[in-house]
Each structure stands twice: as C-alpha cells, then as structure tokens.
Amino acid sequence: MILIKKITTLGASLLLTACNLIPVERVSQEAQIAPITASINTPAIVTAPAIQTTQTIEPAEQTSPIQANVTSDPSQEALAQTLRRIQSTILLANITQSEPFWHLPLDLTRPDPYAQYPDDLYQVIRRNLHFNLEIDDKRVASQLKWYASHQNYLNRVSERASRYMFHIVAELQARDMPMDLALLPIVESAFDPFAYSHGRASGMWQFIPSTGLMFGLKQDWWYDGRRDVVESTRAALDYLTHLNKMFDGDWLLALASYNSGPGTVRKAQRKNRRAGKATDFWHLDLPRETEAYVPKMIALATLFKNPEAYGVVLPEVSTEPFFKIVQTGGQIDLAQAAALAKMELSDLYMLNPGYNRWATDPDGPHQLLVFTDREQIFNDNIAQLPSNQRLTWDRYSIVNGDSLITIARKFNVTVSVIKDVNGLKGNLIRAGDKLMIPVASENDNFYALSADSRLKVKQDALGSSDLTRIDHRITYGDTFWDLSMKYNVSVKSLAKWNNMAPRDLLMPGQLLVVWVKPNRVTSVSASASADQRKIVRKVGYVVRNGDSLYRIADKFNVRISDIQKWNVVSKYLQPGDRLTLYVDVTNIN
C-alpha cells in the first residue's frame, strides 16, 4: 500500500513537470477555419503537442471527473492551473476560429412569405395584419370554409371595394389602427354603400340612425351621412377607437361591441365573472350574430393573408387613390355635376351614395367625390359656371286648393326648401302668387341611384310574377303589423318590398306597395271600402285665433278646396266661425 502511494505521488510529480514543459501555442489558421464547416453542435478537438494522447474537451458546462478531483485537492494546485490554461487555450481557439470572416457583412435576408402575391393594396393589408390568426375555434373554421368556397362572392366584393379601399387603408395607417379593420365592411355590407339592414342600419359601415347622429353623421331628406364614403369611414374609425379604449385595448371585444353594442358585451362579461369564467370574446355568451361576427373577421384576415393555401385568387386592387374631393360651392344638380366632371351619373352616385335626391343638400356638405383624374377637369368647369345655373328652376303659379305640402310632393322637394328659396316665413300661400321651385334637370329615370329611383326598382321587382300589386297610402295609425294582417302578407316581406326595415316609422301620405295573390285583391278592396265608410265622419269645427284654411286643412288632412266646397267661407277666417268638415277620424294631425 505504501509502495503504491509513493508511485502515485511520483507519477503526479512527473505529470506536473511535463505539463509545465507543454508549449502554449496559438491554434493555426487552418485549425481555426476547419471547424466552420462542421456542425455547430460538434465538440472542439485540440491536440497538445507534448502529450501522446488526444483529449476531447467537453463543453464548459460539463466538467470532467479528473479535473474535478484535481482541482479539489490543494496539493495538486499547479496541475490544476495547467489544465485551466489548456482549457482557456481551447476556448480562445473556439471563439476566434471564424476571425477571417469577421470583416464580411452579415446576411440577414429571409425568404419573403408574400413574394408570390401581386404588389397591390391587398399586399399592404397582408403585411400589416395585427390580429392573432392562430385561433383554433370551430366558428372560425366554418366561416373560413364558406369564404374559401365562394370565389365569385370575393370577386364581387373586391370590385366594390376597389372604389373605397385606398381611402380606408390610408385612414387606418394615419391613425395607426390594425389593418385588419379594412376588411370589416365585407362583414358589414359586402362593401355595398346602399346596403340597408333589418335593424335600420345603413351604408358601408352599417350605422343605425342613433349611433350615426352620435358620431356626427347628418341625416335628412336630401342627404344621409351614414352612406357618405368619407364621413361614414371617419365615424366608423372614431367609434371603433372609442370601443377599443372602453375594453382596454381588446380589439375583438371592440368588434363584438360594434355589432351588438357595448352594453350587450359588458353584460356577458359580468355574467362570466360571477361564474368564475374568462371574459375574453371566445368565452362570452353573446347573440348568435355577434358570435359569428368576430370569427368572420378572423377568417377573412386568414384568407387574405394566405389565399393560395385555400385555393382562392384575390383580384388586384390598385395602390393609387381612386377618388378626390372637390368643392361645389353650394347646392348643385348631380346630373350637371357629372357633366362637369365628364363622368357617368351612376359612377358619381357610387362615389357619393350619401345624396338621396337629384341634387346635393342645400345646407351642405358642399363637396363631391370624383375620379382622381377628373379633379382638375371639374374644378376648371365649375369655376366657369354661374352660381344661378347650378340648379334648374320652375316658376309655379299657385292655384286654389294648393298647399305647400301638395306643391312639395308634386315637385319632389321639401316644404322647407320651397320656403327657403322663396323667403316664406309661414305656411300661408295665395292663389295667383308665383313660387320658384328647384327641379331636376333630367327625368326621374336618369337619376337611377337616387333614393326614389332605388325605391321604385324595389317596389316593381315582382312585376313579372303572378302576384298583383296594390298601392296603399299610409294614414295615421297604420303599422306594419296591421297592414300585414290586412293583406295577409308577412311584415318582413312588406318591409322588403318597400326598401324598409320592419322597425321603420310609417309616415302619413307615404305610399307602400303590397304584392298579393290575385284571389286576395277583391276581398282586400271590399275590406278597404268598408273601412273607408266607417272612418269618414262629419265634424263641426270652431275657428280659433291664428287659424287659417291651410292650418285647418293640414290638421284634418283634407284639401283647402274641399273646405271651401263644404262651407261658404270668406277669404279670411274669423275666430268663432263654424265649419263643417268630412274627415277620416283616424287621419288627423
């Protein structure tokens, strides 16, 4: 035992002496360069010239047993230092082996995943998508399957979108909002600016009247800002930004709220909190339409990101502006505006769907959208047009029995327009006086996309069927439900035939078209005649202070000429005069 110990000690001393004699040489350039071609995970191998065996040095985190035993023994400190020097030399060689390549520039290029697609506006959207598209949800899969199998639908939508998409993308970029939102009008309206839903939502972004007013969208007889391309886009992005802040930056909850209202989403969140459930969109119990709404957005973004993977080819959409805004300086006939811009009137309407009638709103906005290359043409032409020639005027002579209401209906304008143009403060007019009435420069058929023309097309849609048309004039008290019972048709059909929603208000004097089966016509007519006999009543009326023939006729919904026929009256009524009227008692203002 003592002999073995002495031999071991002597061996260690000789090894230490040998190690001290090992020359520390820098690894040759060839030795440095050679490992570059090897795998990055291959351990480095260094040959020590004075030692007859080849050592393989493991990575630094794996300390060899021999090294551990030596370094833990204080009596072998010299040997331990020598081993550490060897290890340091090897580490230095590993670090500096690629030194000949340090001066070369780094190659950081990566394959472009979208290189196979056209460099169009969809490519801009594709490169800037924000939402998480790795959602594993059957609702998303179902919507994605539908879109992928309807290439024709995508073609139609893209054709409509090509007019408006550049403006929407530019607005999203300016506001630093997710580019995914550019696809929202597909879900809302399929990019149809004249879309009108059962919930009274209108336009490309589908605003209901109240929300539209809340976000500054003007709505009157002449103009509906919910359909205005520029104004509705501004309002929609304002609303989405507001909802996003309300839900602490969660865009999916903001989208759900855009569809069903923030109150509905908050209520669903409160219900989940009480039950200890998650409150993100995917776990909320929401209306069926809303639960499909967000998955549609995710599905569309997924499809547009990689259409090739789903067998879809997206039409190209130009990256150039489609339209420019021009100023009209006041109300103008749209037919004349189209001529000034050298555009078809139908094209002008598609860019300016907010205008309901044959002219722009007399109270503004006094601007139009025209093709980009027609901006200068329009500006040059309108600068040479006298202001009194922007509209066509009719000089009308008032006759007995006329009222501002009947004249307005005759010329398809509003009472307020007639009063404004002619400087009338009240409603009193006299037979023989003249009124200036703004009128369309072309016949009604020319303004094919005006609200009246679109309604006429809708009402005449079943003209070639075996159904019979009945025109019903609305009286006070009429409702969709009552009329559906009277004519034995559904409320939904009645609203659809007249381009309305079931919850829309019916106005006295409004004409509704009803399509019924031929065998229903006789019974309906007989019923209507019976109703008419029951509701017409003889009424005695005492004239009050401030009354006039016009005011009384308007109140009882009769004509001035009828009042004069039923009574012997002077030109001016006096308080206390007694009149006999025959009125529909359900049709009194």
Summary of the structure (lengths in Angstrom):
residues: 589
radius of gyration: 41.1
end to end distance: 127.5
largest distance: 153.1
contacts: 1615
relative contact order: 0.06
helix: 50%
strand: 10%
